[in-house]
Amino acid sequence: MSPAPRVLVLPVRDGPVAERSPPAGDGARGLSTLRRLGAVSDLLFLYEAETRPAGQLRTIAAQLGLSVQAASHSFRSLRHRGLAEYRDGRYRPTVRGVDWLHAALGSVRDDLAERLDRLHIVRTTCAIAAAPVADGEGVRLEIVDGLLTARPGAGSGSRGRAFGAARAGELVDVGELEGIVPLPVGRLRIVCVPADRLRAANLGEEVRDALAAAPDGPLLAYGLEACHLLDRLRPGRPVGRFGVAAAAQEASRLGVASTLVVVDRALPRLLAQFTGTEVPPFEFLPLRGAAPPAPPVASPPAPGRPSRRPRRRTAAPPPRPAGGSPGRRSRPLR
């Protein structure tokens, strides 16, 4: 059973109490309704006309900080929608206008309260002490290897005060926070393995050399073939194989570079998982295979002897016509 529609009980100046439902066409949707051009002016105009009815647009325009032309445009828009009228020498909202005003302001109020509840103001935080920190000592905060780190002393950026003593490497609570912690961006290094070379004898050495060029950060494998390849290589560090796109994206947001091994035919599926505005910068690490043969280079001439310039070959001369000189056409005798 569907719930009954909400009913507003509104006073009418020239008659008894009337009951009206919220206007269907102008239903409020919080702050999103104010994105329409002129919506804020219309709402404020209607509020002024309800709380302080005025006989001139100049009075309402002065209260709103608008020009008379802008106030006149708002009134025409409201009157066209049946929300305002000029009656008894005063600009007033209609019954439908009062209904819309209550619904719109109530929706904006609820929307603002919901948005404020989702905004968490960080007043204290937890960080790793990079050096011994005394209780009450000022510290500066920075991101090191993806971890929030507190260093004793003042500095630019984010800073605070330690709520307790801590030794190097221990956790310390930091309060009285000020400033913003700068977040670097980590790169995603991709080792793309050709599918037709998965069984090549020297593929393992090439992949191992590529990984040696990127020894820091998480090592990830996308797909069964890449996981099997790294399992056989045993690179000496843990390999992540679940949620690799999300892991690489989160590492990039914290300034940590990561390396990912993928087979070329699975690369489009991998790249399709990076969505949004925080896509990490990519860098492809080439496989160090056999160098291609170099083109032959002519030996330099012996010193002291000028090199002979090769003769330019010319096209063969056209055949000589019979009975005439080369290049001339013979004419019949008359």
ZAMARGU-4260 file (C-alpha; in steps of 0.2 Angstrom, whole numbers, plus 5000, padded with zeros to 4 digits):
<rodrens>
0) 5000/5000/5000 | 5008/5016/4994 | 5009/5030/5008 | 4997/5045/5007 | 5004/5061/4999
5) 5011/5074/5011 | 4998/5088/5014 | 5003/5106/5019 | 4990/5116/5029 | 4993/5134/5023
10) 4984/5150/5029 | 4975/5160/5015 | 4973/5179/5018 | 4956/5181/5010 | 4948/5165/5016
15) 4948/5150/5027 | 4962/5137/5029 | 4965/5128/5013 | 4974/5111/5010 | 4986/5108/4996
20) 4998/5095/4990 | 5016/5100/4985 | 5016/5106/4967 | 5021/5092/4956 | 5030/5102/4943
25) 5041/5112/4955 | 5045/5098/4968 | 5060/5103/4978 | 5076/5092/4977 | 5088/5101/4988
30) 5102/5111/4982 | 5101/5103/4965 | 5085/5113/4961 | 5095/5129/4964 | 5107/5125/4949
35) 5093/5132/4937 | 5097/5149/4931 | 5088/5162/4942 | 5082/5149/4954 | 5090/5158/4969
40) 5083/5174/4964 | 5065/5167/4962 | 5066/5159/4979 | 5072/5175/4988 | 5060/5185/4979
45) 5046/5174/4984 | 5052/5174/5002 | 5053/5194/5003 | 5036/5195/4995 | 5029/5183/5009
50) 5037/5191/5024 | 5038/5209/5019 | 5025/5213/5005 | 5030/5228/4995 | 5021/5238/4982
55) 5036/5242/4971 | 5049/5231/4963 | 5062/5244/4968 | 5060/5239/4986 | 5061/5221/4984
60) 5076/5223/4972 | 5085/5234/4985 | 5082/5220/4999 | 5090/5207/4987 | 5104/5217/4980
65) 5097/5215/4962 | 5093/5228/4949 | 5075/5232/4945 | 5076/5223/4929 | 5082/5207/4937
70) 5068/5208/4950 | 5055/5211/4936 | 5062/5196/4927 | 5060/5185/4943 | 5042/5191/4945
75) 5037/5188/4927 | 5044/5170/4929 | 5035/5167/4945 | 5019/5174/4939 | 5020/5163/4923
80) 5022/5148/4934 | 5007/5153/4945 | 5018/5156/4961 | 5017/5175/4962 | 5004/5189/4959
85) 5002/5208/4960 | 4986/5210/4971 | 4979/5224/4981 | 4994/5235/4977 | 5006/5222/4984
90) 5018/5209/4976 | 5012/5193/4985 | 5015/5174/4983 | 5000/5164/4978 | 4994/5149/4988
95) 5004/5138/4977 | 5019/5149/4979 | 5018/5148/4998 | 5017/5129/4995 | 5032/5129/4984
100) 5042/5141/4996 | 5039/5129/5011 | 5044/5114/5001 | 5059/5121/4993 | 5066/5129/5009
105) 5063/5113/5019 | 5071/5102/5005 | 5087/5114/5005 | 5088/5113/5024 | 5087/5094/5024
110) 5099/5093/5010 | 5112/5104/5019 | 5110/5094/5035 | 5113/5078/5026 | 5129/5085/5017
115) 5136/5092/5033 | 5134/5075/5041 | 5145/5067/5028 | 5159/5080/5030 | 5171/5074/5043
120) 5182/5087/5050 | 5199/5079/5055 | 5204/5086/5072 | 5216/5072/5077 | 5225/5059/5067
125) 5237/5045/5069 | 5255/5045/5061 | 5271/5035/5062 | 5285/5044/5071 | 5300/5046/5060
130) 5311/5051/5075 | 5308/5051/5094 | 5294/5063/5098 | 5290/5071/5115 | 5273/5074/5122
135) 5266/5091/5117 | 5280/5093/5104 | 5276/5101/5087 | 5277/5090/5072 | 5276/5091/5053
140) 5266/5079/5043 | 5270/5071/5027 | 5267/5056/5016 | 5282/5044/5015 | 5280/5028/5005
145) 5262/5030/5006 | 5261/5031/5025 | 5257/5047/5036 | 5273/5051/5045 | 5276/5064/5059
150) 5293/5072/5061 | 5298/5083/5075 | 5300/5102/5072 | 5290/5115/5063 | 5289/5117/5044
155) 5278/5121/5029 | 5263/5111/5024 | 5253/5101/5037 | 5258/5102/5056 | 5251/5098/5073
160) 5256/5094/5091 | 5259/5076/5097 | 5247/5070/5110 | 5259/5058/5119 | 5277/5053/5117
165) 5283/5040/5104 | 5299/5032/5099 | 5305/5031/5081 | 5293/5019/5071 | 5279/5020/5084
170) 5262/5027/5082 | 5258/5044/5089 | 5242/5054/5090 | 5243/5071/5083 | 5231/5085/5086
175) 5229/5104/5083 | 5231/5100/5065 | 5234/5114/5053 | 5238/5115/5034 | 5236/5102/5020
180) 5247/5086/5018 | 5254/5087/5000 | 5250/5071/4991 | 5262/5065/4977 | 5257/5055/4963
185) 5264/5038/4960 | 5267/5030/4942 | 5260/5013/4937 | 5274/5004/4927 | 5267/4990/4916
190) 5277/4976/4909 | 5267/4970/4894 | 5271/4952/4889 | 5267/4946/4871 | 5256/4931/4871
195) 5265/4923/4857 | 5281/4923/4868 | 5274/4915/4884 | 5284/4899/4880 | 5300/4907/4874
200) 5316/4901/4882 | 5323/4919/4886 | 5306/4927/4891 | 5310/4924/4910 | 5326/4933/4909
205) 5319/4948/4900 | 5304/4950/4912 | 5317/4948/4927 | 5327/4962/4920 | 5312/4973/4917
210) 5307/4970/4935 | 5325/4974/4941 | 5323/4991/4934 | 5308/4995/4945 | 5313/4987/4962
215) 5302/4998/4973 | 5283/4998/4976 | 5270/4984/4975 | 5272/4970/4962 | 5255/4965/4954
220) 5250/4952/4941 | 5234/4953/4931 | 5227/4937/4924 | 5231/4919/4925 | 5245/4919/4913
225) 5254/4934/4921 | 5252/4925/4938 | 5259/4909/4932 | 5274/4918/4924 | 5279/4927/4940
230) 5276/4911/4950 | 5289/4903/4940 | 5301/4918/4941 | 5299/4919/4960 | 5305/4938/4960
235) 5308/4938/4978 | 5294/4949/4984 | 5275/4946/4986 | 5264/4947/4971 | 5247/4954/4972
240) 5234/4947/4960 | 5217/4952/4967 | 5210/4969/4964 | 5226/4975/4955 | 5218/4990/4947
245) 5211/4997/4963 | 5227/4993/4972 | 5237/5002/4959 | 5225/5017/4959 | 5226/5018/4978
250) 5245/5017/4978 | 5246/5031/4965 | 5235/5042/4976 | 5247/5040/4990 | 5263/5043/4979
255) 5268/5025/4978 | 5274/5018/4962 | 5269/5000/4957 | 5273/4988/4944 | 5261/4977/4935
260) 5264/4962/4923 | 5250/4958/4911 | 5249/4949/4894 | 5246/4960/4879 | 5229/4952/4875
265) 5223/4956/4893 | 5229/4974/4893 | 5212/4982/4886 | 5202/4973/4900 | 5215/4980/4913
270) 5214/4998/4906 | 5195/4998/4906 | 5195/4996/4925 | 5204/5013/4928 | 5189/5025/4928
275) 5186/5042/4936 | 5198/5057/4937 | 5212/5049/4947 | 5219/5038/4934 | 5238/5035/4938
280) 5251/5040/4925 | 5256/5025/4915 | 5274/5020/4910 | 5278/5004/4900 | 5294/4995/4904
285) 5301/4987/4888 | 5307/4969/4888 | 5326/4968/4885 | 5326/4956/4871 | 5340/4953/4858
290) 5345/4969/4850 | 5340/4970/4832 | 5354/4968/4819 | 5363/4985/4815 | 5363/4990/4797
295) 5380/4988/4788 | 5391/5003/4789 | 5404/5006/4775 | 5422/5006/4781 | 5430/5024/4782
300) 5442/5028/4768 | 5461/5027/4771 | 5468/5043/4778 | 5477/5054/4766 | 5468/5047/4751
305) 5453/5056/4744 | 5438/5045/4741 | 5432/5043/4724 | 5415/5050/4721 | 5404/5037/4713
310) 5399/5040/4695 | 5382/5044/4692 | 5373/5032/4681 | 5362/5040/4667 | 5348/5033/4657
315) 5352/5025/4641 | 5350/5037/4626 | 5335/5034/4615 | 5337/5024/4600 | 5344/5033/4585
320) 5330/5034/4571 | 5335/5027/4554 | 5341/5040/4541 | 5341/5055/4552 | 5351/5063/4566
325) 5348/5058/4584 | 5332/5067/4591 | 5326/5073/4574 | 5312/5067/4565 | 5314/5063/4546
330) 5302/5071/4534 | 5297/5063/4518 | 5304/5071/4502 | 5292/5080/4491
</rodrens>
